[in-house]
Amino acid sequence: MALPATELRPENKKELNDPEELSRYWDWHVRRKVAWSADTSEKIVDALARDRVQWVREAVAGNSRATPQALARLAEDSSGYVRSAVALNSRATSEILEMLAADEMVDYDCTLQKNRYLVREAAAKNQQVNSRTLAFLARDSEEHVRAAAASNPLLSVESMSKMVKDVFWEVRNNIAKNPSTPVELLTYLSMDRIMDVRATAAQNPRTPAAVLAVLAADRSWEVREALARNELLEGKILDELSGHWSWMVRVAVAENPNASTETLKRLAEDQDQSVQKAARNWRI
């Protein structure tokens, strides 16, 4: 792993190209770069897992070359940010994730003005988590943990069936986005009271054609725009949406590969320049 000479000035130029030397460099920013690199050997990555600086260990925890042994050690790190990175790592074992599923580390989210359980959220997203642990996280008392679990394609249909009625809209929205959500639940979510959830269901490739046809008449133009971006939408519905009053819906139609030549020709003469541009740049 070579670093630009402007970033460090080692006494021995060999250090510029030697990952092992760089992993012992005095500047922790350099060691962090080595720890992040996908080209760094497992041996060096594991050695950096013992680094005295938290941010170097966090980089190791997020590296796909970190061994399960190193991740197991970092899963007990004093820093919650390190443990959170471990929980996101695809090499974390189900045993590690089961332990992290009960982690109490919180971080204050200034945007939401509330604490977030970042480690549990990360564990809920990891596709190496076992079904029992994922079901446990799907029942978590913290809404963002449940939302993270709702996004996991490994989530059971049993858990999904309960979560489509969750009080937190982001949980329902993530179920609507999940590629594993069954047709009957997508149909249910297509009638959700929250516009964002219906829009997400409109874009899911598994949402049945009959439901998409109903969403084409949704009261919100945002839902119709999302629908128009569904590449499985029939050309007939796209033709109908091409006459919608919102230029954003018409642009979405023009950018859909299923739009007919006739529809595109008509949109190429649209009164809105953005619609014209989208139609003229697409297959004409």
C-alpha positions in Angstrom: 0.0 0.0 0.0 1.7 3.2 -1.2 0.9 6.6 0.3 1.7 10.0 -1.3 5.0 11.4 -0.1 3.2 14.6 0.8 1.3 12.7 3.5 4.3 11.5 5.5 8.0 12.0 5.5 9.6 8.8 6.7 13.3 8.7 7.2 13.5 5.5 5.2 11.8 5.7 1.8 11.1 2.0 2.0 8.3 2.9 4.5 6.3 4.5 1.7 5.6 1.2 0.1 5.8 -1.3 3.0 2.4 -1.8 4.8 4.1 -3.5 7.7 6.3 -0.5 8.3 3.4 1.9 7.8 1.3 -0.1 10.3 3.9 0.9 12.9 4.2 4.6 11.8 4.0 7.2 14.6 1.1 9.1 13.0 -2.2 7.2 13.7 -3.8 8.7 10.6 -1.3 6.7 8.5 -2.0 3.5 10.5 -5.7 4.1 10.0 -5.2 4.2 6.2 -3.4 0.9 6.4 -6.2 -0.6 8.6 -8.8 0.5 6.1 -7.1 -0.8 3.0 -8.5 -3.9 1.4 -5.0 -4.7 0.2 -3.5 -5.0 3.7 -2.8 -8.6 4.7 -4.9 -10.3 7.4 -1.7 -10.5 9.6 -1.2 -6.8 9.6 -4.9 -6.0 10.0 -5.1 -8.3 13.0 -2.0 -6.6 14.5 -3.6 -3.2 14.1 -6.7 -4.5 16.0 -4.6 -4.0 19.1 -3.7 -0.4 18.2 -3.9 2.1 21.1 -5.9 4.5 19.0 -9.7 3.9 18.8 -10.0 5.1 15.3 -7.4 2.7 14.0 -9.2 -0.2 15.7 -12.5 1.1 14.2 -10.9 0.9 10.7 -9.9 -2.7 11.4 -13.4 -3.5 12.6 -14.8 -2.3 9.3 -12.2 -4.1 7.1 -13.4 -7.1 5.2 -10.0 -8.7 5.7 -10.3 -8.7 9.5 -10.4 -12.3 10.8 -13.2 -13.6 12.9 -10.7 -13.8 15.8 -9.8 -10.2 15.5 -13.5 -9.2 15.2 -14.4 -11.3 18.3 -11.8 -9.3 20.3 -13.0 -6.0 18.9 -16.6 -6.9 19.7 -15.5 -6.4 23.3 -13.7 -3.1 22.7 -14.2 -0.3 25.1 -15.4 2.0 22.2 -19.0 1.6 21.0 -18.0 2.9 17.6 -15.5 0.0 17.2 -18.2 -2.4 18.3 -20.6 -0.8 15.8 -18.2 -1.3 13.0 -17.8 -4.9 14.0 -21.5 -5.4 13.9 -21.6 -4.1 10.3 -18.7 -6.3 9.1 -19.8 -9.2 6.8 -17.2 -11.4 8.4 -18.7 -11.1 11.9 -20.0 -14.5 13.0 -23.5 -15.1 14.2 -22.1 -15.6 17.7 -20.5 -12.2 17.7 -23.7 -10.6 16.4 -25.8 -12.3 19.0 -23.6 -10.8 21.7 -23.8 -7.3 20.1 -27.5 -7.5 19.7 -27.8 -6.7 23.4 -25.2 -3.8 23.3 -26.4 -0.7 25.2 -24.1 1.8 23.5 -25.9 5.0 22.6 -25.0 8.0 20.5 -27.0 11.3 20.4 -28.5 12.0 17.1 -28.7 15.8 16.8 -31.1 15.7 13.9 -33.6 13.6 15.7 -32.6 14.9 19.2 -32.6 11.5 20.7 -30.2 8.7 21.5 -29.6 5.9 19.0 -28.5 2.4 19.8 -25.9 2.2 17.0 -24.5 -1.2 17.8 -27.8 -2.9 17.9 -28.9 -1.1 14.7 -25.8 -2.3 12.9 -26.2 -5.9 14.1 -29.8 -5.9 12.9 -28.6 -5.0 9.3 -26.0 -7.6 9.1 -27.0 -10.6 6.9 -24.8 -13.0 8.9 -27.1 -12.6 11.9 -29.0 -15.8 12.8 -32.8 -15.8 12.6 -33.4 -16.0 16.3 -31.2 -12.9 17.0 -32.8 -11.0 14.1 -36.3 -11.8 15.4 -35.2 -10.5 18.9 -34.0 -7.3 17.3 -37.2 -6.9 15.3 -39.0 -6.7 18.7 -36.6 -4.2 20.2 -38.2 -1.3 22.2 -36.1 1.2 20.2 -37.8 2.1 16.9 -34.6 2.6 14.9 -33.4 -0.8 15.9 -36.7 -2.3 14.6 -36.3 -0.2 11.4 -32.8 -1.7 10.9 -34.2 -5.2 11.3 -37.0 -4.5 8.9 -34.4 -3.8 6.2 -32.7 -7.1 6.5 -33.6 -9.5 3.7 -33.3 -12.5 6.1 -36.2 -11.3 8.3 -38.8 -14.0 8.6 -42.3 -13.5 7.2 -43.7 -14.0 10.7 -41.7 -10.9 11.9 -42.6 -8.9 8.8 -46.3 -9.7 9.3 -46.2 -8.0 12.7 -44.0 -5.1 11.6 -46.3 -3.9 8.8 -48.4 -2.6 11.7 -45.6 -1.0 13.6 -46.3 2.5 15.0 -43.1 3.8 13.6 -43.4 4.6 9.9 -39.8 3.9 9.0 -40.2 0.3 10.2 -43.1 -0.1 7.7 -41.2 1.8 5.0 -38.2 -0.6 5.3 -40.5 -3.6 5.1 -42.0 -2.0 1.9 -38.4 -1.7 0.6 -37.2 -5.1 1.7 -36.6 -7.4 -1.4 -37.9 -10.4 0.6 -41.3 -9.0 1.6 -44.1 -11.2 0.3 -46.7 -10.0 -2.1 -49.6 -9.9 0.4 -47.6 -7.6 2.8 -46.7 -5.3 -0.1 -50.3 -5.1 -1.0 -51.2 -4.1 2.6 -48.4 -1.5 2.7 -49.5 0.0 -0.6 -52.5 1.3 1.3 -50.5 2.8 4.2 -51.6 6.1 5.6 -48.1 7.5 5.1 -47.3 8.6 1.6 -43.6 7.6 1.8 -44.5 4.0 2.6 -46.9 3.8 -0.4 -44.2 5.4 -2.6 -41.7 2.8 -1.4 -44.1 -0.1 -2.1 -44.7 1.4 -5.6 -41.0 0.9 -6.4 -40.6 -2.6 -5.0 -40.1 -5.1 -7.9 -42.2 -7.6 -6.1 -45.3 -5.5 -5.8 -47.9 -7.1 -8.1 -49.1 -5.4 -11.3 -52.7 -5.2 -9.9 -51.5 -3.1 -6.9 -49.3 -0.9 -9.2 -52.4 -0.1 -11.2 -54.2 1.0 -8.1 -51.2 3.2 -7.1 -51.4 4.9 -10.4 -54.4 6.7 -9.1 -52.9 7.6 -5.8 -53.8 11.0 -4.4 -50.2 12.0 -3.9 -48.0 12.9 -7.0 -45.0 11.7 -5.0 -46.4 8.1 -5.1 -47.1 8.4 -8.8 -43.6 9.6 -9.4 -42.1 6.7 -7.5 -44.4 4.3 -9.4 -43.3 5.8 -12.8 -39.7 4.8 -11.8 -40.7 1.1 -11.4 -39.0 -0.6 -14.3 -41.6 -3.4 -14.2 -44.5 -1.0 -14.8 -46.6 -1.7 -17.8 -46.4 0.7 -20.8 -50.1 1.4 -20.7 -49.9 2.8 -17.1 -46.8 4.8 -18.1 -48.7 6.3 -21.0 -51.4 7.4 -18.6 -48.9 8.9 -16.2 -47.2 10.8 -19.0 -50.2 13.2 -18.9 -49.9 13.9 -15.2 -49.8 17.6 -14.1 -46.5 17.2 -12.2 -43.5 17.6 -14.4 -41.5 15.3 -12.0 -44.0 12.5 -12.8 -43.6 13.1 -16.5 -39.8 13.1 -16.2 -39.9 9.7 -14.3 -42.0 8.3 -17.2 -39.5 9.6 -19.7 -36.7 7.9 -17.9 -38.5 4.5 -17.5 -37.1 2.0 -20.1 -40.7 0.6 -20.6 -42.0 3.9 -21.9 -43.2 3.4 -25.5 -41.8 5.2 -28.4 -45.0 7.1 -28.9 -45.0 8.2 -25.2 -41.4 9.4 -25.5 -42.1 11.3 -28.7 -45.0 13.1 -27.0 -42.9 13.9 -24.0 -40.1 15.2 -26.2 -42.4 18.0 -27.1 -43.6 18.7 -23.5 -43.9 22.3 -22.4 -41.4 21.6 -19.6 -37.8 21.6 -20.6 -36.7 19.0 -18.0 -39.3 16.6 -19.4 -38.2 17.3 -23.0 -34.6 16.7 -22.1 -35.3 13.4 -20.3 -37.4 12.1 -23.3 -34.9 13.2 -25.9 -32.0 11.6 -24.1 -33.8 8.3 -23.8 -33.9 6.0 -26.9 -34.8 8.7 -29.4 
